[in-house]
């Protein structure tokens, strides 16, 4: 056999082997992919569902909630309470454990005026970084301290920084709390000024029935902006109620946007990723 013929024969054998190896790889990956797909599709839907707090509420009533986070300072707390009282508005205050200990008289004043008292954790930590035991340790002491001061039993919880994951929401629920986020951020914490806060709330695209508005009792311009916000909301036809009156406490689900929906309101054609609560 000549060298050229031998070289041609070796080339053909190499190509045949490469084709065979490529074919084997394709077949292997095909069946592995099929196996993976079958395994994923066989998983229950709930295992892939994301647990969410309540960002807003699906309601036919023209109601919204104004909420205040109380973590630092109390310079404007009494001003805010006076404004709420003058306008016959009830709100929700989410308080940290440190704030409760430092300003017990303010806690009592908030309670005596008929507002919701909500839990904002003991130490304002990123809750998603904590274990289940640590989560309960962040929640329960605040509730106990508030109960000693007022006899009020807290069941509303707002995660500090809006930080949460599945295990935070599930554990908070197991500890007896509804986790509450917000759909309208006033951005009062950025200290842009009164007009900026008022505009951010009243012209927010998410301002609609069932909205939950985030404000802070310690922000620089909040107390000055609050009367204009209340007036503007009322002029738009909204009734301002505390979160405890806005949300559903049983027989509801939360859709993929964080909207709390009464179960009877879900139609047979609706397809959503939901957290079911019974």
ABEGO torsion letter per residue (X at the ends): XBAAAAAAAAAAAAAAAAAAAAAAAAAAAAAAAAAAAAAAAABBAAAABBBBBBABBBBABBBBBBBBBBABEAAAAAAAAAAAAAAGBBBBBBBBAAAAAABAAAAAAAAAAGBBBBBAEAAGBBAAABBAAAAAAAAAAAAAAAAAAAGBBBABBBBBGGBBBAAAAAAAAAAGBBBBBBABBAGAAAGAEAAAAAAAAAABAABBBGBBBBBBAABAAAAAAAAAAAAAAAAAGBBBBBAAAABBABGBBBBAAGBBBBAAABBAABBBBBBBBX
